[in-house]
Amino acid sequence: MKELVELLAKSLVAHPDDVYVRKEESADSILLEITVNKEDLGQIIGKRGRVIKAIRTLVWACAPADKRVLVELAE
């Protein structure tokens, strides 16, 4: 999942070398935190949040049934 989010984020931004995805896993959830260049935040969020929502939907579809997956953007 981390690799999927990283691939999607890098393909959307102007500075792909500045993309970093941190994965934090607990017993019942997985947190994926995306860090991008400040200039690229708008491209990851998209109009009305459509792009980040689409990324979250794809990750949710790939997630194991017993874990909750959260995708967040680091400021």
C-alpha positions in Angstrom: 0.0 0.0 0.0 2.8 2.4 0.8 4.3 1.8 -2.6 1.0 2.4 -4.3 0.5 5.8 -2.5 4.1 6.8 -3.3 3.7 5.9 -7.0 0.4 7.8 -7.3 1.8 10.9 -5.5 5.0 10.9 -7.5 3.1 10.8 -10.8 0.9 13.8 -9.8 3.5 16.3 -8.6 6.1 18.5 -10.2 8.8 17.6 -7.7 8.7 13.8 -7.4 12.0 13.6 -5.6 10.4 15.5 -2.6 7.6 12.9 -2.1 7.9 10.8 1.0 5.3 8.4 2.4 5.6 7.3 6.1 3.8 4.2 7.2 2.8 3.7 10.8 1.0 0.5 11.8 -0.9 -0.5 14.9 -3.0 -3.5 15.9 -6.1 -2.3 14.1 -5.1 0.5 11.8 -2.5 1.7 9.3 -1.6 5.4 8.9 0.0 6.5 5.6 1.3 10.1 5.8 2.2 11.8 2.5 4.8 14.6 2.6 5.3 16.6 -0.6 6.9 19.9 -1.6 4.7 22.8 -0.6 4.3 23.9 -4.2 2.8 20.5 -5.0 0.2 20.4 -2.2 -2.6 21.7 -4.5 -1.9 19.0 -7.0 -2.2 16.3 -4.4 -5.4 17.8 -2.9 -7.1 18.6 -6.2 -10.2 20.7 -6.8 -12.5 20.3 -3.8 -10.2 17.4 -2.5 -11.1 15.1 -5.4 -7.5 13.8 -5.9 -6.8 13.0 -2.3 -10.2 11.4 -2.0 -9.5 9.2 -5.0 -6.2 8.1 -3.5 -7.9 7.3 -0.2 -10.6 5.3 -2.1 -7.9 3.2 -3.9 -6.0 2.5 -0.7 -9.3 1.6 1.0 -10.0 -0.9 -1.8 -6.5 -2.5 -1.4 -6.6 -2.6 2.4 -6.9 -5.7 4.5 -10.4 -6.2 5.8 -9.3 -6.3 9.5 -7.5 -3.0 9.4 -8.6 0.6 9.0 -6.4 2.7 6.7 -5.9 6.4 7.1 -4.2 8.5 4.4 -3.1 12.0 5.6 -1.2 14.9 4.1 1.7 16.3 6.2 1.7 20.1 6.4 
